Amino acid sequence: MRRTTAVILLVVLLCPAPARAEMGNVCPDAKLWSGRLISDICWSCIFPIILGGVALGGGTDDAPSGRAQPSIPFLCICEDGPLGISLGVPLGFWEPARLIEEVRLPYCSPSLGGIRMNLTNSRLLGGGTKGEQDITDKMFYNFHYFAFPLLIILELFSGVRCHSDGFVDFDLMYLSEVDPTWSDDELAFYTVPEVVLFANPFMQTACIADAVMGLADSTIDSMIWCAGSWGGLYPFTGSVEAGESRPRVTSLIAAKAIAALHRRGLAWKTMGDDALCGGYIYPTIPKKQYRLSMFWPVAETQSNHAIGATPFRWGEWRNLPGYEDYIYVIWRWNDCCLR
């Protein structure tokens, strides 16, 4: 169990900065740790559960196409255990595994009751801006990435092998405010040089195909530089072209954050035959492995959506005046060998 980030959270909770006005804004409280933890989660999104090749609670059409499909559907073998190997049954399911909050005020955390961490830097303020070299409207958000193994937190599931990254508590994993590349496109280029291949008009035009798939709540996994109807994933920064649709803008930033964490080895692949015995580092985002559901300000409680899915299907009516910070639950497909 990883406890390092838990110590950081404890310090923050014991010494929070009071929510205060800054440029006409305050840090809101999303009331995550309340009855909303039950009422504002799409519990039906866990299904289908595929155990030993049999779909429970739904059809296999709702499972990602890249999921594990072992040659013997009711048996898997892993190299561990007292005899060097262990036998189990293949299990695949959607898990609410991560939580990402996107904020305009640096170090503001709606998920932690609206506290402000005592590290504020006004240079990192988010919101709408004008581009320096053109008249393009831009939006900038910082993000905070939490481990959110909700099924374990609520003691609904305890399959050790099915939590291969080791996080079994609510933990703060990443703050973009301490990452200088998140607020600087040029610096991001030097850390992710493949941006030259993907962030150009020709490759962005190719994203039209992925956007079309987004109309059907799907995605093209091989187009790692595209986020469907949301836009391009590169560069991995918090600055995107603004628009009237905050759900689209914030969903794109969430996808960019996940892609950046995969690139740095901080997010793992947990889907496919190779992940049955444990997740592993995967440098590009496996888009079909993830789905998102808005938790705040207006929760998706009946469904979630694929990366790139058009907001006209799931979220344009969640664009509320006065609510500019957003929280998304990140659903991750897990394939594992259940002993």
N, C-alpha and C positions, 0 to 999 in steps of 0.2 A: 504494500500500500504506500502510495507516495504522499508524504506529509509536508514537504518543503513549502509548497504554496499555501498550505493550510496555516502555517505560521505567519505568513504575510497577511493573510486574511484576518487572523486574530488581532494583529497589531492595528490594522486598519479599523476593525470594528471597535476596538477599545479606545482609539484616538481619532475619531472621525472629525472632519471639519464640518461645521454646521452648514446646512443648505442655505445659500444666500444669493441675493440677486447679483448678477453680473451681466452687464450689457442687456438688462431687461429680461434675463433668463434665470431660472432656478433649476436645481437638479431634482427631477421628479422621482417619486416612489412608485414602482410598478406593483408593489405588494405581491411579490413572487412567493414569499413564504407566508402564505395564507391559504384560505380555501381555494384560491385560484390555481394552486398547484394541482388540484383535483379537477375543478370545474373547467379550466381553460386549456386543458390538454386533450388532444385528439386520441383517445384511447383506442378507438377502432383502427387507427393507423398502424398499430403494432402488427396487424394481420396483413397477409397470411403468415402463419408460422409453418414452415416446411420441416417436418420431422421424419427422417428416414424416407424421403421422397414423397411423403403424403402431405398435401396442403390442408392445414387446419384453419378454419375461420375465414376462408376466402379461396379464390382460385389462384393458380400460378401466374395468371396474367398480371396480377398486382405486384409480383416480385420482379426484381431487376433481371435483365437477360444475361448478365455476367455472373450470376450467382453460382455457387458450387454445385456441380452435378457429377458426383463420383460415379465410377463405373459400377460399384455395388451400392445402391442408394440407401441401404439400411446399415452400412458398416463403414467405419473409418478407422484408420490406424495412425497413431502418433508416436514419435520416438521420445518417449519419456516414461515415467512410472518405475516401479521397483524392478521390473524385469527388462527394462530398456525400451519397451513398447507398451502402449495401452490401447485398448479397443473402445470404441464408442459408436454413437449413432449421429449421423450428420444432422445438424440443426441450423436453420436459417430464419431470421426474423428481422423486422424493423425495430430499432431501439432508439428511444430519445436519449442520445448519448452526449450531446454538447448543447451549450447555450451561448448565443452571441448577442451582445448588446451594442448598439451603435449610438453614439452620443456626440452632441455638439460641444459641450463643455468638457474640457480635458479632465480626466480622472473622476468624472461623475459616474456613479453607478446606480441606476434605477433598480437593478437586481438585488442590491444590498441595502435597500431602504432609502435610496436617495442620498447617500452619503457622498461627500467630496473628499477624496484622499488629499493629504497635505503635500501635494507635489505639483500644484497648479502652475501652468505656464500659459499665459494669454496668447502666445504665438501659435499655440496649437488649437485655438478655437475653431470649431466647425461651423457649418452653415453655408449660405450662398455667397459667392464671390464672382468677380469678373476676371476672365483670363488676362494675364499680363501682356501677352503677345497678340491677342485678338479680342473680340467682343463676346466670346463664348461664355455663357453662364456656367459656373461650376458649382458643385456641391462637394463638401468635404466632411467626412465623419471619422472620428476615432472609434475603435472597437475594442471590446474586452471579451476574451474567449474563455469560457468556463467548461470544465468537466461537469457533466450533468447526467450521470447514470441513474436516471429516475427510477428504473425498475429495482435497482439495488437499494437506493435511498429509502424507498417505500417498502422494501423487503418483499417484493413480488417475484424476485428471481435471484438465484444464487449460484448459477453455473459458472464456476471459476474460470474454466477455459474460454468461456464466451465473453470474457472481459480482458482481452489480451493485452491492452495497454496499461493495465494495473490501476486505473483510477476507479475507486469505488465510493468516493465522496464528492460532494460539491467543492471543486477546487478552481482557483484562478490560475489559468495556464498561460495567458498572454495578454499584455497591454500594448496597444499600438503606440501609445504616447512615448514609450521608451525606445521605440524603433525609428531611427532617423530616416529610413527609407520610405516609411509609410506617408510622410508628408513632403517628400522630395522626389519628383519624377526622375531627375537626372541621376541622383544617387541610386535610385532603384535600378536604373539601367546597368550600372556597374556591378550590381550584385546578381542580377538576372539578365545576362546578356542576350538570351534568346528572344527578348522583347523586340529586337530588330527584325526577327523573322515574322512575328505575329502582329505587332502594332503598326501596321501599314495599311493603306487603302485597299490593296489587292486582297490581303488575307481577311480584312474586315468584311469585304464584299462577299467572300465565301461563307461568312457567318449567316447569310440569308437562309441557307439550307437548315441550319440549326434553329433559326428563328421560326421557320415553318414548322419544325417538329415541336417547338414550344407551344404552338397553337393547339396541339394534341396532348399537352402535358407530358412531353417526352424530351429527349435530348440525344445528340450524336456524341457518344463518348470519345471517339477518336479526335474530335475537333476541340482540343484542349485549350484553345485560345478564345473560345466563344462561350457566351452564356445565353444562348437563345435570343429571345426577344428583349433581354435586358441590356445587351451590349457586349463589348469585348472585355476579356479578363485581364489583359495586359495593358499597361504596367501594373505591378502589384502595389498600388497606392490607394489612398482614401479619397482621391479626387476624381470625380466623374462628371460627365456632362449633366447639367441640371435638367429638370423637366417638371411637369405638373404632377407626375405620379411619384410620390414618395415611396410607395411600396416597391416600385420598380427600381428606384435609385438605391434604396437600402438593401434590397435583395441582391443587387449586383455587387454592392460592397461586401456583403456577407460571403458571396461566392468568391470574390477576389481574396478575401481573408483566408478562406479555406484553401484555395489554390496556393497562396503564399506559404501557408503552414505545411502543406505537402511538399513544396519545393525545398523547405528547410528541414524536413524530416521530423516535424512536430505533429503531423497528422499521418496516420497509417492507413494502409489498405486492409480492410477486414472482409472483403468480398471475394469469392472465387475459391477454386480447389486449393490454391496455394495458401489460403488463409484459414483452412480448417483447423490447423494445429496452432494458430497464433497469427496475429496481425504482423505486418512488416512495412518497412519504409517504402514509399512509392512516390517518386519525385514529381509526378503530375497528378492533377485532380481526376479521380475516377468519378465522373459526374453521376453516373447511374447508381453509385453507392449512396448518394445523398438525396434527401428531400427536406424541405423546409416548411415550417408552419409558424405563422406570426403568433406570438404570445401577447404582445403589448404594442400599441394601445388597444387594438381590437383583435381578440384571439380567433384563430381558426380552430374550431372544436370538432368539425365534422370531416375534415380532410386535411391533407398537406399537399405540397406541389413540388414538381421537379425543378431542378436548376434550369432557368431559362423559360419557364412556363409563363405565358402572357398573363399579366395582372388582371386583364379583363375577365379571366376565368375565376380568379380567386381573391383579388384584393383591391381593385380600384375604389370600392366603397369603404375601404379601411384608411383612406387618406383624409384624416380628420384635421380641421383647422386647430391650431394651438398645440398639436402633438407632433413634435419633430424628432423625438428620440424613439428608437424602436428596439424590440427584443424578438429574436427568432429562436425557436427550438430546432436544432439540427438533428434530423433523423438519419441514422446510419444503418445500412444493412450489414448484419453480422452473420458470417458463416463460421460454424465451429463444430468441434467433435465433442459431443456431450457424453461424458463417461457415465 
